[in-house]
């Protein structure tokens, strides 16, 4: 009995100590004593004192395999020489799970001063206060008007600016010209509408040759490409109301039509890969290796296609076939430089100076020149209106450049509240792709009811507060 | 009168570093997790607003959570039925192998040095419906092709299958060591008294390694109920949430939805479930003893 009592006493002491430590750590999220001042404060817009060195952390070190890495290393050196009072620590991120890595840093009080964040996460990060309000710094920035409105839109909320555009891309349909020619298909005719594309993809599918017409994305990012089909049918997955609240439109006619078309591609036309939940990399490999005749691709993927063995002359690019809505808007995606809201105003100013240096015309043109000199196909879109990537392209068919530019003309951002609603849409898409008997309307109704209860009701309550 | 404390300081000093590490890296995170589960956790201004048990009631009402719980326990059942007993049987056979015993032990251990990710990726490749090895073999005997990772029921089995064929070498070694510790005189005496192989197995071998089986079961239970990595690599929780397990929900809540309070609450729930199951298991085995 005594032994037991002693053991219990030790356990109790351990728990008390742990609880005490947990309680002590309750407010340890800050990484300095500056509190949560917005970057746009008076001191934030002032340039850093010349005699004081400001140290910032930027997660911008390119991966070892990045062909443009030598260029960026030179840019880092040039910046260090030009701004001796700003010392930048360049950190390399992992290739996958970037979001998780960043969130771990934020929660651990180690948020970098500068981070390139993907467009869809901006909405949620602004809500959570992870991104600094840089409106004042931005308004005092001489070159702010050089950035495309479609790029700054992702970093804007209620007239306030939360980041500097980093890069952008536009999506469209990439197709294998040779495979289309071998099947006797004229791409212009085949890509005229949903029906013509379905029939063409069916014709391109030949199990004996282990080839299929269209690499459909059904894995855990399925909503990324599925939303385009909802747009083509004339709708969207969500609507942002005037008061800022969200309205789900999963059961609207365009959304259901889009899901029915996905189902048709798989079961009626039998024009997709057998494993519709395979990863995007696997889809890409199928396209590179001539197993898939077409797939949705972004304007900055051509370099990867060529380095994986594709002939650039054999790659076609087009806006997606219009659906019942008669339109085929392309999606504009990319990343935004965001700033640590808990950093001192001096650090925020230094990070802003550094980010604007990276995004200057000189550095962006230099990158395109470096890529051209080294035979690297560039991203044909740039966030700056005074940087024309098409002037730095050698060996890329003019038709391809024109088609990318045409796709960019009608670009739009991803659906509202995507970061929170994605799992619900993905599940619905997968249910329909894996069960021939599934009813798209019923599946979408179920997904909408669940998302309404678990996400949207709570979100709308917070917005109304 | 207080009895004079007679503390042996040397063992205490040797134990102290590990105790400190345990408190810092096990108990502290555990308590912190329980602590944040009562808050609408704010990343920027932690811990945020105190909301009592609201996180608990929220996830308990969520269908996503109950689907994940159901998936987790289906996996537990599948692993239990299809894999847990395999190293026990293998150890019993190995115990009776005299010639080449070391070779077999070596062969059983070899797969354990293979990185988990590599092993899972090989299986994922084998499951490919177009050019995977498994369907190719099945084709020879007139079966398949199966869409291993495209069917809600089949996918669960496809995730468990690698553990059936490339079992737990460490567990085998533990059972084997326990069997070897049984005095041979007792077994010889039983043989002389006419006990056959089955009788010896049920009445002498298995009861003597029961303590290892119980320990292994507790470890097995927590590893299966908290499984994440191999399921994530194989299916990322899909298709249609059919392989989303509770640990995946914990990670997704925290890092995809930034809802650390919910994540903490689900973790505490699982901690309690596993603790209860362990207590029940220990009670049952103690009563049987």
Interface residues (C-beta under 8 A of the other chain):
Chain A: X14 X15 X17 X18 X19 X21 X22 X23 X25 X26 X27 X28 X29 X36 X99 X100 X103 X104 X106 X107 X124 X128 X129 X130 X210 X218 X219 X220 X273 X274 X275 X276 X277 X278 X291 X341 X342 X419 X420 X423 X426 X427 X430 X431 X433 X434 X450 X454
Chain B: X23 X27 X28 X30 X31 X32 X34 X35 X42 X43 X44 X45 X46 X47 X62 X63 X64 X128 X129 X130 X131 X145 X147 X149 X150 X151 X152 X235 X236 X237 X238 X239 X240 X241 X251 X252 X254 X255 X256 X257 X258 X260
